Amino acid sequence: MQDESHFSLVTRDAPVRLPLAQLRNVFDPGDVQRKLARLQESGGQHEYDNLRNVYERMLERGPERFQVKPSGVPHMDALYEQLPNFAQVLDDVRRHVALAQDSADGLEVTPMLLLGPPGIGKTHFARQLATLLGTGMNLVPMSSMTAGWLLSGASSQWKGARPGKVFQALVDGEYANPVIVVDEIDKAAGDAQYDPLGALYGLLEHDTAQAFTDEFADVAIDASQVIWITTANDERGIPEPIMNRMNVFEVHAPTPEQARAIAAQLYHGIRASHDWGRHLDPEPQDEVLDLLAHLPPREMRRALMTGFGNARLARRSTVQAGDLPQGDGARPRMGFVQ
């Protein structure tokens, strides 16, 4: 259920494309009240205190969450410049945003898999997308999962059980359509008893996601508006039924020219976002860009911060090639697309 009334925010001086928001119910309070009443009738056993607290918190917060979308097809030139090797993915996002414009429909984005080598900015892209869409982001690192209930929760009968990440994002969060990033999905370690990806079979399907049941709370949650982004280095570790539920984008390492452009964007962005940036040259040296272009995007920022710091220590406004990390920190680790 959703409230068709919506609002947008504008500045007094100039119109700004900020997110529109409408309210959507992510659970039925009646279901929660019935579950809580049965729990109280059971005799108030201490082992169900956590479950009781969850139900009470749900009723206190209420079921309404913001469902947001950009107020127009956003200008994404800056993202295309920052993430040139994600152009195909950005094109797909723009299409989905365009469909949701001038209508009461919420933004619906087909689940996506970003497939490519480590360090090329897949998780960074997800954060930028969440910022662009005006919704929150939740990161689920599959490489660190030890049980299949991280996404779907564990039964309240188990000691130490708690709700899963999807429940937390929707019930404890502010949005009905958060970005949830399942990072390194190909590294999920399952066994015969627990399947870390088991919950995704239903969550990635719009119809079944409308009544997703977390095993801890045992209450239907509307997860149909979640924007799913999964990342992987190797598709061979992903079950075919999961692959079939997503748009798959092969993200390549940037070309040398793209890598230089990414480095330049990072230089300008870091400098502009810090007051100390006014003490440093507005443009980076070519030699600095040449060195940075050999690093994975995730390491460029660390190298630049070191370079900025060394330049300030030397009381220079110019970051020189020698200011960047030497040795392992500057060793090329990424192949380029020719």
C-alpha positions as CSV (number, residue, x, y, z in Angstrom):
1,M,0.0,0.0,0.0
2,Q,1.3,3.5,-0.8
3,D,0.3,7.1,-0.3
4,E,0.1,8.7,-3.7
5,S,0.8,12.2,-2.2
6,H,4.4,13.1,-2.7
7,F,6.7,16.0,-2.2
8,S,9.8,17.5,-3.7
9,L,12.4,19.8,-2.3
10,V,13.7,22.9,-4.1
11,T,16.0,25.7,-3.1
12,R,14.8,29.3,-2.8
13,D,17.3,30.6,-5.3
14,A,17.2,28.0,-8.1
15,P,15.4,24.8,-9.0
16,V,17.4,21.7,-8.1
17,R,16.7,18.2,-9.1
18,L,16.2,16.5,-5.8
19,P,14.4,13.3,-5.0
20,L,10.6,13.0,-5.0
21,A,9.3,10.9,-2.2
22,Q,6.0,9.2,-1.5
23,L,5.1,6.9,1.4
24,R,4.8,3.1,1.1
25,N,3.9,0.6,3.7
26,V,6.6,-2.1,4.1
27,F,4.6,-4.3,6.5
28,D,1.1,-4.8,7.9
29,P,0.9,-3.5,11.5
30,G,-2.1,-5.9,12.1
31,D,0.2,-8.9,11.4
32,V,2.7,-7.6,13.9
33,Q,0.1,-6.9,16.6
34,R,-1.2,-10.5,16.2
35,K,2.3,-11.9,16.5
36,L,3.0,-9.8,19.6
37,A,-0.3,-10.8,21.2
38,R,0.5,-14.5,20.7
39,L,3.9,-14.1,22.1
40,Q,2.6,-12.4,25.2
41,E,0.0,-15.2,25.7
42,S,2.8,-17.7,25.6
43,G,3.9,-16.7,29.1
44,G,6.6,-14.1,28.6
45,Q,9.5,-16.4,28.2
46,H,12.8,-14.6,28.4
47,E,14.2,-16.3,25.4
48,Y,11.7,-14.4,23.3
49,D,12.6,-11.0,24.7
50,N,14.5,-10.0,21.6
51,L,11.6,-10.9,19.3
52,R,9.1,-9.0,21.5
53,N,11.4,-6.0,21.3
54,V,11.5,-6.2,17.5
55,Y,7.7,-6.3,17.3
56,E,7.3,-3.4,19.7
57,R,9.9,-1.4,17.7
58,M,8.0,-2.1,14.5
59,L,4.7,-0.8,15.9
60,E,6.4,2.2,17.4
61,R,8.0,3.2,14.1
62,G,5.0,2.3,12.0
63,P,5.0,0.7,8.5
64,E,5.5,3.8,6.3
65,R,8.8,4.4,4.6
66,F,9.9,6.9,2.0
67,Q,9.9,5.6,-1.6
68,V,12.2,8.0,-3.4
69,K,13.1,8.7,-7.0
70,P,14.9,11.5,-8.8
71,S,12.5,14.4,-9.8
72,G,13.7,14.2,-13.4
73,V,16.1,12.2,-15.5
74,P,19.3,13.3,-13.7
75,H,22.3,14.9,-15.4
76,M,24.9,12.2,-15.1
77,D,27.8,13.7,-17.0
78,A,29.9,13.8,-13.9
79,L,29.3,10.1,-13.2
80,Y,30.1,9.2,-16.7
81,E,33.4,11.1,-16.3
82,Q,34.2,9.6,-12.9
83,L,33.2,6.0,-13.9
84,P,33.8,5.8,-17.7
85,N,34.0,2.0,-17.7
86,F,30.5,1.9,-16.1
87,A,28.8,3.7,-19.1
88,Q,26.6,0.7,-20.0
89,V,25.3,0.4,-16.4
90,L,24.7,4.1,-16.2
91,D,22.7,4.0,-19.5
92,D,20.5,1.2,-18.0
93,V,19.9,3.3,-14.8
94,R,18.9,6.3,-16.9
95,R,16.3,4.2,-18.8
96,H,14.7,3.0,-15.5
97,V,14.6,6.5,-14.1
98,A,13.0,7.8,-17.4
99,L,10.2,5.2,-17.1
100,A,9.3,6.4,-13.6
101,Q,9.0,10.1,-14.5
102,D,5.6,11.8,-14.8
103,S,3.8,8.9,-13.1
104,A,2.8,7.7,-9.7
105,D,5.0,4.6,-10.2
106,G,8.0,4.2,-8.0
107,L,11.5,3.6,-9.4
108,E,11.9,0.0,-10.4
109,V,15.4,-1.1,-11.3
110,T,16.1,-4.6,-12.6
111,P,18.6,-6.4,-10.3
112,M,22.1,-6.0,-11.7
113,L,25.3,-8.0,-11.5
114,L,28.5,-6.0,-12.0
115,L,31.0,-8.6,-13.2
116,G,34.7,-7.7,-13.4
117,P,38.2,-7.8,-11.8
118,P,38.7,-6.6,-8.2
119,G,39.6,-2.9,-7.6
120,I,37.8,-1.4,-10.6
121,G,35.2,0.5,-8.5
122,K,32.2,-1.7,-8.4
123,T,31.3,-0.9,-4.8
124,H,32.1,2.8,-5.3
125,F,29.7,2.8,-8.3
126,A,27.0,1.4,-6.0
127,R,27.5,4.2,-3.5
128,Q,27.4,6.8,-6.2
129,L,24.1,5.3,-7.5
130,A,22.5,5.4,-4.1
131,T,23.5,9.0,-3.8
132,L,22.1,9.7,-7.3
133,L,18.8,8.0,-6.6
134,G,18.4,9.7,-3.2
135,T,18.1,6.5,-1.2
136,G,20.2,4.7,1.3
137,M,22.7,2.0,0.7
138,N,23.3,-1.2,2.7
139,L,26.4,-3.4,2.0
140,V,26.2,-7.2,2.5
141,P,29.8,-8.6,2.1
142,M,29.2,-12.2,1.1
143,S,32.9,-13.1,1.5
144,S,32.5,-12.8,5.2
145,M,29.3,-14.7,5.6
146,T,29.4,-17.7,7.9
147,A,25.7,-18.7,7.8
148,G,22.8,-18.6,5.3
149,W,20.7,-16.4,7.5
150,L,22.6,-13.1,7.1
151,L,20.1,-12.0,4.4
152,S,17.0,-13.7,5.7
153,G,17.4,-13.8,9.5
154,A,17.5,-16.9,11.8
155,S,14.7,-18.5,13.7
156,S,14.0,-16.8,17.0
157,Q,14.3,-20.3,18.6
158,W,18.1,-20.2,18.0
159,K,20.3,-18.6,20.6
160,G,21.7,-15.3,19.5
161,A,19.3,-15.1,16.5
162,R,18.4,-11.8,15.0
163,P,16.7,-10.4,11.9
164,G,18.5,-10.4,8.5
165,K,20.0,-7.6,6.5
166,V,16.9,-7.1,4.3
167,F,14.6,-6.8,7.4
168,Q,17.0,-4.3,9.0
169,A,17.3,-2.2,5.9
170,L,13.5,-1.9,5.5
171,V,12.2,-1.9,9.1
172,D,15.1,-0.1,10.8
173,G,15.9,2.2,7.8
174,E,14.1,5.2,6.3
175,Y,13.4,3.9,2.8
176,A,11.1,1.4,1.1
177,N,13.6,1.2,-1.9
178,P,17.1,1.2,-0.5
179,V,20.1,0.1,-2.5
180,I,21.3,-3.2,-1.2
181,V,24.7,-4.3,-2.4
182,V,25.5,-8.0,-2.2
183,D,29.3,-7.7,-2.6
184,E,31.4,-10.5,-4.0
185,I,28.4,-12.8,-4.5
186,D,30.7,-15.4,-6.1
187,K,32.5,-15.9,-2.8
188,A,29.5,-17.0,-0.8
189,A,30.3,-20.2,1.0
190,G,27.4,-22.5,1.3
191,D,27.0,-26.1,2.6
192,A,24.2,-28.6,2.7
193,Q,22.6,-27.0,5.8
194,Y,22.9,-23.3,4.9
195,D,22.7,-21.7,1.5
196,P,23.8,-18.0,1.8
197,L,22.1,-17.2,-1.5
198,G,18.9,-19.1,-0.8
199,A,16.9,-16.0,0.1
200,L,17.9,-14.2,-3.2
201,Y,15.8,-16.6,-5.3
202,G,12.7,-15.0,-3.9
203,L,14.1,-11.5,-3.3
204,L,15.2,-10.9,-6.8
205,E,11.7,-11.7,-8.2
206,H,9.4,-8.7,-7.9
207,D,6.2,-10.7,-7.2
208,T,7.6,-13.0,-4.5
209,A,9.6,-10.1,-2.9
210,Q,6.3,-8.3,-2.1
211,A,5.8,-10.8,0.8
212,F,9.3,-11.6,1.9
213,T,9.3,-13.3,5.3
214,D,12.3,-12.8,7.6
215,E,12.8,-16.0,9.6
216,F,13.4,-14.2,12.9
217,A,10.4,-11.9,12.8
218,D,8.1,-14.2,10.8
219,V,6.3,-11.2,9.4
220,A,5.8,-10.5,5.7
221,I,7.9,-7.6,4.5
222,D,7.5,-5.8,1.2
223,A,11.0,-5.9,-0.3
224,S,9.7,-5.5,-3.9
225,Q,11.1,-2.0,-4.3
226,V,14.7,-2.8,-3.1
227,I,17.3,-1.9,-5.7
228,W,19.7,-4.8,-5.9
229,I,23.3,-4.5,-7.0
230,T,25.5,-7.6,-6.8
231,T,29.2,-7.7,-7.6
232,A,31.4,-10.6,-8.6
233,N,34.9,-11.3,-9.9
234,D,34.0,-14.7,-11.5
235,E,30.5,-15.7,-12.7
236,R,31.4,-19.4,-12.3
237,G,30.7,-19.2,-8.6
238,I,27.1,-17.9,-9.1
239,P,24.2,-20.4,-9.6
240,E,22.5,-20.0,-13.0
241,P,19.0,-19.4,-11.5
242,I,20.5,-16.3,-9.7
243,M,22.2,-15.1,-12.8
244,N,19.0,-15.4,-14.8
245,R,17.2,-13.0,-12.4
246,M,19.7,-10.1,-13.1
247,N,21.0,-7.9,-15.8
248,V,24.6,-8.8,-16.1
249,F,27.2,-6.1,-17.0
250,E,30.8,-7.0,-17.7
251,V,32.8,-4.1,-16.3
252,H,36.3,-3.9,-17.8
253,A,39.3,-2.2,-16.3
254,P,39.6,1.3,-17.6
255,T,41.7,2.1,-20.6
256,P,44.9,4.2,-19.9
257,E,43.1,7.3,-21.1
258,Q,40.1,6.5,-18.9
259,A,42.3,5.8,-15.9
260,R,44.0,9.2,-16.3
261,A,40.6,10.8,-16.4
262,I,39.5,9.0,-13.3
263,A,42.7,10.1,-11.5
264,A,42.1,13.7,-12.5
265,Q,38.5,13.6,-11.3
266,L,39.6,12.2,-8.0
267,Y,42.3,14.9,-7.7
268,H,39.7,17.7,-8.3
269,G,37.1,16.1,-6.1
270,I,39.4,15.6,-3.1
271,R,40.9,19.1,-3.4
272,A,37.5,20.7,-3.7
273,S,36.0,18.9,-0.7
274,H,38.7,20.0,1.8
275,D,39.5,23.5,3.0
276,W,43.2,22.6,2.8
277,G,42.7,22.1,-1.0
278,R,43.0,25.9,-1.5
279,H,46.7,25.6,-0.7
280,L,47.3,23.1,-3.6
281,D,47.4,23.6,-7.4
282,P,44.0,23.3,-9.1
283,E,45.4,20.9,-11.7
284,P,47.6,17.8,-11.2
285,Q,50.9,17.3,-13.0
286,D,51.0,15.0,-16.0
287,E,53.6,12.8,-14.3
288,V,51.3,12.4,-11.3
289,L,48.4,11.3,-13.5
290,D,50.7,8.9,-15.3
291,L,51.6,7.1,-12.1
292,L,48.1,7.1,-10.7
293,A,46.7,5.6,-13.9
294,H,48.6,2.4,-13.2
295,L,46.7,1.9,-9.9
296,P,43.2,0.4,-9.4
297,P,40.7,3.1,-8.8
298,R,40.2,2.1,-5.2
299,E,43.9,2.7,-4.5
300,M,44.1,6.1,-6.4
301,R,42.4,8.0,-3.5
302,R,44.9,6.6,-0.9
303,A,47.8,7.5,-3.1
304,L,46.5,11.0,-3.7
305,M,46.0,11.6,0.0
306,T,49.6,10.6,0.6
307,G,50.7,12.9,-2.2
308,F,48.7,15.9,-0.9
309,G,50.1,15.3,2.6
310,N,53.7,15.1,1.4
311,A,53.3,18.3,-0.7
312,R,52.0,20.2,2.4
313,L,54.8,18.9,4.5
314,A,57.3,20.2,1.9
315,R,55.3,23.5,1.9
316,R,54.6,23.1,-1.8
317,S,51.4,23.8,-3.7
318,T,52.3,21.3,-6.4
319,V,52.0,17.5,-5.8
320,Q,55.0,15.9,-7.5
321,A,55.4,12.4,-8.7
322,G,57.8,11.8,-5.7
323,D,55.1,12.7,-3.3
324,L,53.1,9.6,-4.2
325,P,53.6,6.3,-2.3
326,Q,56.7,4.4,-3.4
327,G,57.2,0.6,-3.6
328,D,54.2,-1.6,-3.0
329,G,51.8,1.3,-2.8
330,A,52.6,2.4,-6.3
331,R,53.2,-0.9,-8.0
332,P,50.9,-1.5,-11.0
333,R,48.3,-4.2,-10.2
334,M,45.7,-3.6,-12.9
335,G,45.7,-4.6,-16.6
336,F,44.3,-2.2,-19.1
337,V,41.9,-2.6,-21.9
338,Q,43.7,-1.9,-25.2
